[in-house]
């Protein structure tokens, strides 16, 4: 049975989400800026906690720094997600550069 969300096939949305996350991981694995740019909106924000403060930058600023040290062992797993066309909220566990990150992503089509 196909589950529908707002009259749309959920499987099609899941495929699109997985492709976006694959571009994220492959961009980090290969050091490929174009793949990362296909996954993230350039004016969107990336925020990270550093010591006792939160530092935010646009993806346009931060993505070029991520490709400087490609990591072929990069991998990720979806912990949870919700979709409501045209957006999705994803909790994503990312293993990159010998560290594990828990990403809270808000993605738009």
For each residue, the residues with C-beta under 8 A, 3 or more apart:
1:
2: 9 10 11
3: 9 10 11
4: 7 8 9 10
5: 8 10 13 83 84 85
6: 84 85
7: 4
8: 4 5 12 13 85
9: 2 3 4 12 13
10: 2 3 4 5 13 14 83
11: 2 3 14 15
12: 8 9 15 16
13: 5 8 9 10 16 17 83 85 88
14: 10 11 17 18 83
15: 11 12 18 19
16: 12 13 19 20 109
17: 13 14 20 21 78 81 83 88 90 107
18: 14 15 21 22
19: 15 16 22 23
20: 16 17 23 24 38 39 107
21: 17 18 24 25 39 76 78 90 92
22: 18 19 25 26
23: 19 20 26 27 35 36 38 39
24: 20 21 27 28 35 36 39 40 76 94
25: 21 22 28 29 74 75 76 94
26: 22 23 29 30 32 35
27: 23 24 30 31 32 33 34 35 36 38 39 66 67
28: 24 25 31 36 66 67 70 71 74 96
29: 25 26 70 71 72 73 74
30: 26 27 35 70 72
31: 27 28 67 68 69 70
32: 26 27 35 36 67 70
33: 27 36 37 63 64 67
34: 27 37 38
35: 23 24 26 27 30 32 38 39
36: 23 24 27 28 32 33 39 40 59 63 66 67
37: 33 34 40 42 59 63
38: 20 23 27 34 35
39: 20 21 23 24 27 35 36
40: 24 36 37 44 46 59 63
41: 44 59 108
42: 37 58 59 60
43: 58 59 60
44: 40 41 58 59
45: 56 57 58 59
46: 40 56 57 58 59 62
47: 54 55 56
48: 54 55 56
49: 53 54 55
50: 53 54 55
51:
52:
53: 49 50
54: 47 48 49 50
55: 47 48 49 50
56: 45 46 47 48
57: 45 46 61 62
58: 42 43 44 45 46 61 62
59: 36 37 40 41 42 43 44 45 46 62 63
60: 42 43 63
61: 57 58 64 65
62: 46 57 58 59 65 66
63: 33 36 37 40 59 60 66 67
64: 33 61 67 68
65: 61 62 68
66: 27 28 36 62 63
67: 27 28 31 32 33 36 63 64 70
68: 31 64 65
69: 31 97
70: 28 29 30 31 32 67
71: 28 29 74 96 97 98
72: 29 30
73: 29 95
74: 25 28 29 71 94 95 96 97
75: 25 94 95
76: 21 24 25 92 93 94 95 103
77: 92 93
78: 17 21 81 90 91 92
79: 91 92 93 102
80: 90 91
81: 17 78 88 89 90 91
82: 88 89
83: 5 10 13 14 17 87 88 89
84: 5 6 87 88
85: 5 6 8 13 109
86: 108 109
87: 83 84 106 107 108 109
88: 13 17 81 82 83 84 105 106 107
89: 81 82 83 104 105 106 107
90: 17 21 78 80 81 103 104 105 106 107
91: 78 79 80 81 102 103 104 105
92: 21 76 77 78 79 102 103 104 105
93: 76 77 79 100 101 102 103
94: 24 25 74 75 76 100 101 102 103
95: 73 74 75 76 99 100 101
96: 28 71 74 99 101
97: 69 71 74
98: 71
99: 95 96
100: 93 94 95
101: 93 94 95 96
102: 79 91 92 93 94
103: 76 90 91 92 93 94
104: 89 90 91 92
105: 88 89 90 91 92
106: 87 88 89 90
107: 17 20 87 88 89 90
108: 41 86 87
109: 16 85 86 87
